[in-house]
């Protein structure tokens, strides 16, 4: 199993989420964040809290089977792309175990939606 973490422009998140849901992804975590650094978009604003230029970004997290990772990364990359500085980054990490709290299922079965 893999975890995909994608950091992107905030306004692209809804489109990316819709594309992932259309591809059959049952669960997506979305987090609103602030970012600083050298790849900040030109339209970023200065923050009094951070005393530097910041941009509002979205972080999307998806856990999937090894077989689905390339397809899902491709969807994210194509959907989040604007062609401008600060489009974001995608990171892929290995997941050793996944356990569904409600059912106790382990592994990829834990990633499937629970039918009540």
C-alpha positions as a LaTeX table, in Angstrom:
\begin{tabular}{lrrr}
\hline
Residue & $x$ (\AA) & $y$ (\AA) & $z$ (\AA) \\
\hline
Unk1 & 0.00 & 0.00 & 0.00 \\
Unk2 & 1.05 & 3.59 & $-0.59$ \\
Unk3 & 0.15 & 6.98 & 0.83 \\
Unk4 & $-0.01$ & 9.86 & $-1.60$ \\
Unk5 & 0.39 & 13.34 & $-0.13$ \\
Unk6 & $-0.25$ & 16.14 & $-2.58$ \\
Unk7 & 0.28 & 19.82 & $-1.84$ \\
Unk8 & $-1.44$ & 22.12 & $-4.32$ \\
Unk9 & $-3.05$ & 25.48 & $-4.89$ \\
Unk10 & $-6.12$ & 25.76 & $-2.71$ \\
Unk11 & $-8.45$ & 26.59 & $-5.60$ \\
Unk12 & $-7.48$ & 23.36 & $-7.43$ \\
Unk13 & $-8.38$ & 21.05 & $-4.52$ \\
Unk14 & $-12.08$ & 20.64 & $-5.34$ \\
Unk15 & $-11.32$ & 19.69 & $-8.94$ \\
Unk16 & $-8.67$ & 17.18 & $-7.81$ \\
Unk17 & $-11.04$ & 15.67 & $-5.23$ \\
Unk18 & $-13.81$ & 15.30 & $-7.83$ \\
Unk19 & $-11.39$ & 13.61 & $-10.25$ \\
Unk20 & $-10.18$ & 11.18 & $-7.58$ \\
Unk21 & $-13.76$ & 10.33 & $-6.57$ \\
Unk22 & $-14.63$ & 9.69 & $-10.24$ \\
Unk23 & $-11.66$ & 7.29 & $-10.34$ \\
Unk24 & $-13.20$ & 5.35 & $-7.44$ \\
Unk25 & $-11.17$ & 6.59 & $-4.48$ \\
Unk26 & $-13.41$ & 5.91 & $-1.45$ \\
Unk27 & $-11.72$ & 8.25 & 1.03 \\
Unk28 & $-9.69$ & 11.44 & 0.77 \\
Unk29 & $-8.31$ & 13.62 & 3.55 \\
Unk30 & $-8.13$ & 17.35 & 2.81 \\
Unk31 & $-6.26$ & 19.85 & 4.96 \\
Unk32 & $-6.09$ & 23.63 & 4.44 \\
Unk33 & $-2.55$ & 24.88 & 5.05 \\
Unk34 & $-0.19$ & 27.82 & 4.65 \\
Unk35 & 3.11 & 27.54 & 2.84 \\
Unk36 & 6.33 & 29.55 & 2.68 \\
Unk37 & 9.47 & 29.05 & 0.63 \\
Unk38 & 11.09 & 29.73 & $-2.70$ \\
Unk39 & 8.25 & 28.27 & $-4.81$ \\
Unk40 & 5.56 & 30.59 & $-3.52$ \\
Unk41 & 3.27 & 31.91 & $-6.30$ \\
Unk42 & 3.68 & 35.53 & $-7.33$ \\
Unk43 & 0.20 & 36.38 & $-5.99$ \\
Unk44 & 1.01 & 35.22 & $-2.42$ \\
Unk45 & 0.52 & 37.76 & 0.35 \\
Unk46 & 2.64 & 38.80 & 3.31 \\
Unk47 & 1.62 & 37.48 & 6.72 \\
Unk48 & 2.02 & 39.46 & 9.90 \\
Unk49 & 1.95 & 36.17 & 11.82 \\
Unk50 & 4.85 & 34.64 & 9.87 \\
Unk51 & 6.65 & 37.86 & 8.78 \\
Unk52 & 7.13 & 36.47 & 5.28 \\
Unk53 & 5.25 & 35.77 & 2.10 \\
Unk54 & 2.75 & 32.91 & 2.41 \\
Unk55 & 0.31 & 31.11 & 0.16 \\
Unk56 & $-2.87$ & 29.23 & 1.02 \\
Unk57 & $-2.53$ & 25.63 & $-0.11$ \\
Unk58 & $-4.44$ & 22.37 & 0.22 \\
Unk59 & $-2.94$ & 19.05 & 1.25 \\
Unk60 & $-4.72$ & 15.95 & $-0.01$ \\
Unk61 & $-3.91$ & 12.53 & 1.42 \\
Unk62 & $-4.95$ & 9.23 & $-0.15$ \\
Unk63 & $-4.00$ & 5.67 & 0.81 \\
Unk64 & $-4.23$ & 3.19 & $-2.06$ \\
Unk65 & $-3.02$ & $-0.15$ & $-3.36$ \\
Unk66 & 0.39 & $-0.30$ & $-5.03$ \\
Unk67 & $-1.39$ & $-0.97$ & $-8.33$ \\
Unk68 & $-3.39$ & 2.29 & $-8.16$ \\
Unk69 & $-0.61$ & 4.70 & $-7.21$ \\
Unk70 & 0.55 & 5.65 & $-10.73$ \\
Unk71 & $-3.02$ & 6.21 & $-11.93$ \\
Unk72 & $-3.91$ & 8.39 & $-8.94$ \\
Unk73 & $-0.69$ & 10.42 & $-9.06$ \\
Unk74 & $-1.32$ & 11.02 & $-12.77$ \\
Unk75 & $-4.85$ & 12.28 & $-11.99$ \\
Unk76 & $-3.56$ & 14.61 & $-9.27$ \\
Unk77 & $-0.69$ & 15.94 & $-11.36$ \\
Unk78 & $-2.83$ & 16.65 & $-14.42$ \\
Unk79 & $-5.73$ & 18.14 & $-12.46$ \\
Unk80 & $-3.66$ & 20.34 & $-10.10$ \\
Unk81 & $-1.44$ & 21.70 & $-12.89$ \\
Unk82 & $-1.61$ & 25.38 & $-13.81$ \\
Unk83 & 1.85 & 25.71 & $-15.35$ \\
Unk84 & 2.86 & 28.46 & $-12.94$ \\
Unk85 & 5.40 & 28.66 & $-10.14$ \\
Unk86 & 4.04 & 27.10 & $-6.94$ \\
Unk87 & 1.79 & 24.41 & $-8.47$ \\
Unk88 & 2.79 & 22.07 & $-5.65$ \\
Unk89 & 4.40 & 18.72 & $-4.88$ \\
Unk90 & 3.36 & 15.07 & $-4.63$ \\
Unk91 & 5.01 & 12.64 & $-2.22$ \\
Unk92 & 4.54 & 8.86 & $-2.11$ \\
Unk93 & 5.38 & 6.76 & 0.93 \\
Unk94 & 5.00 & 3.11 & 1.84 \\
Unk95 & 2.25 & 2.09 & 4.26 \\
Unk96 & 3.16 & $-0.93$ & 6.34 \\
Unk97 & $-0.29$ & $-1.62$ & 7.79 \\
Unk98 & $-3.83$ & $-0.26$ & 7.62 \\
Unk99 & $-6.41$ & $-1.28$ & 10.21 \\
Unk100 & $-10.07$ & $-0.27$ & 10.09 \\
Unk101 & $-11.11$ & 0.59 & 13.64 \\
Unk102 & $-14.79$ & $-0.41$ & 13.21 \\
Unk103 & $-14.26$ & $-3.87$ & 11.69 \\
Unk104 & $-10.68$ & $-4.75$ & 12.62 \\
Unk105 & $-9.86$ & $-5.46$ & 8.96 \\
Unk106 & $-6.17$ & $-5.29$ & 8.06 \\
Unk107 & $-4.36$ & $-4.42$ & 4.85 \\
Unk108 & $-6.02$ & $-3.35$ & 1.64 \\
Unk109 & $-9.40$ & $-4.69$ & 2.84 \\
Unk110 & $-9.34$ & $-1.89$ & 5.42 \\
Unk111 & $-9.32$ & 0.64 & 2.56 \\
Unk112 & $-12.67$ & $-0.54$ & 1.18 \\
Unk113 & $-15.85$ & 1.28 & 2.24 \\
Unk114 & $-17.81$ & $-0.38$ & 5.04 \\
Unk115 & $-21.28$ & $-1.52$ & 3.99 \\
Unk116 & $-23.75$ & $-1.23$ & 6.87 \\
\hline
\end{tabular}
